Amino acid sequence: MKSFFKALILVPVALAIVLFSVANRKSVPLSFDPISRDAPVFVFDVPLFAVVLAAIAVGILIGGLASWIAQGKHRKAARRNRREAETLRGEAQMLRAAVPDSALPALTSGRG
């Protein structure tokens, strides 16, 4: 069922990307020289769809990185809590081992 919904989303998205790429195959000049408009130093002729898809990919990567950085405090708290829980489990096991079984209260059957 999960793969069906994944396909239900991904197939139309992939189809839209392919259609967009086919419709925008014309090359456009991509320049990294903001100073000289007439004779830029670094000019690449790339298809328009490549520029758009690359911009989307870079945006997704930057957004993911920003999200990962923002969640750092939560990951740190989870690590701290995990270490504390392991320490407390070890301490509880040590205390259980130190107390003899005869010192523990007897369990009742619960029939009042």
C-alpha positions as CSV (number, residue, x, y, z in Angstrom):
1,M,0.0,0.0,0.0
2,K,2.8,2.3,0.9
3,S,4.5,1.7,-2.5
4,F,1.3,2.4,-4.3
5,F,1.0,5.9,-2.7
6,K,4.7,6.5,-3.4
7,A,4.1,5.7,-7.0
8,L,1.0,7.8,-7.1
9,I,3.1,10.8,-6.1
10,L,6.4,10.1,-7.9
11,V,5.1,9.1,-11.3
12,P,3.3,12.4,-11.9
13,V,6.2,14.3,-10.6
14,A,8.6,12.4,-12.8
15,L,6.3,12.9,-15.8
16,A,6.1,16.7,-15.1
17,I,9.9,16.9,-14.9
18,V,10.3,15.0,-18.2
19,L,7.7,17.2,-19.9
20,F,9.3,20.4,-18.5
21,S,12.7,19.2,-19.7
22,V,11.5,18.4,-23.2
23,A,9.7,21.7,-23.5
24,N,12.7,23.8,-22.3
25,R,15.6,22.3,-24.2
26,K,16.8,25.6,-25.6
27,S,20.2,26.7,-24.4
28,V,20.5,29.9,-22.4
29,P,23.7,31.7,-21.4
30,L,24.6,31.2,-17.8
31,S,27.1,33.8,-16.6
32,F,28.8,34.1,-13.2
33,D,30.2,37.6,-14.0
34,P,27.9,40.2,-12.5
35,I,30.1,43.1,-13.6
36,S,30.4,42.8,-17.3
37,R,27.1,42.3,-19.1
38,D,28.5,42.8,-22.6
39,A,31.5,40.5,-22.5
40,P,31.2,38.3,-19.4
41,V,34.2,36.2,-18.5
42,F,32.5,33.0,-17.3
43,V,29.7,32.1,-19.7
44,F,28.2,28.6,-20.2
45,D,25.5,27.7,-22.6
46,V,23.2,25.2,-20.8
47,P,19.7,24.1,-21.4
48,L,17.1,26.0,-19.4
49,F,15.7,22.9,-17.7
50,A,19.1,22.2,-16.3
51,V,19.3,25.6,-14.8
52,V,15.9,25.3,-13.2
53,L,16.3,21.8,-12.0
54,A,19.8,22.6,-10.6
55,A,18.3,25.6,-8.7
56,I,15.6,23.4,-7.3
57,A,18.1,20.8,-6.2
58,V,20.3,23.4,-4.5
59,G,17.3,24.8,-2.7
60,I,16.4,21.4,-1.4
61,L,19.9,20.8,-0.2
62,I,20.1,24.1,1.5
63,G,16.7,23.6,3.1
64,G,17.7,20.2,4.3
65,L,21.0,21.5,5.8
66,A,19.2,24.3,7.6
67,S,16.7,21.9,9.0
68,W,19.4,19.5,10.1
69,I,21.3,22.4,11.8
70,A,18.1,23.6,13.5
71,Q,17.3,20.2,14.9
72,G,20.8,19.8,16.4
73,K,19.7,20.8,19.9
74,H,17.0,18.0,19.9
75,R,19.5,15.4,18.8
76,K,21.9,16.6,21.5
77,A,19.1,16.3,24.1
78,A,18.2,12.8,22.9
79,R,21.9,11.7,23.2
80,R,22.1,13.1,26.7
81,N,18.8,11.3,27.7
82,R,20.0,8.0,26.2
83,R,23.3,8.2,28.1
84,E,21.4,9.0,31.3
85,A,18.9,6.1,30.8
86,E,21.8,3.7,30.2
87,T,23.5,4.9,33.4
88,L,20.3,4.5,35.4
89,R,19.7,1.0,34.0
90,G,23.2,-0.1,34.9
91,E,22.7,1.4,38.4
92,A,19.4,-0.4,38.8
93,Q,20.9,-3.7,37.8
94,M,23.8,-3.2,40.2
95,L,21.3,-2.5,43.1
96,R,19.2,-5.5,42.2
97,A,22.3,-7.7,42.2
98,A,23.3,-6.3,45.6
99,V,20.0,-7.1,47.3
100,P,19.5,-10.8,48.2
101,D,16.3,-12.4,47.1
102,S,15.3,-13.2,50.7
103,A,15.3,-9.4,51.5
104,L,12.6,-8.8,48.8
105,P,9.0,-8.8,49.9
106,A,7.0,-11.9,48.8
107,L,4.6,-11.5,46.0
108,T,1.0,-12.2,46.9
109,S,-1.4,-14.1,44.7
110,G,-3.8,-11.1,44.7
111,R,-6.8,-13.0,46.1
112,G,-7.2,-10.8,49.1
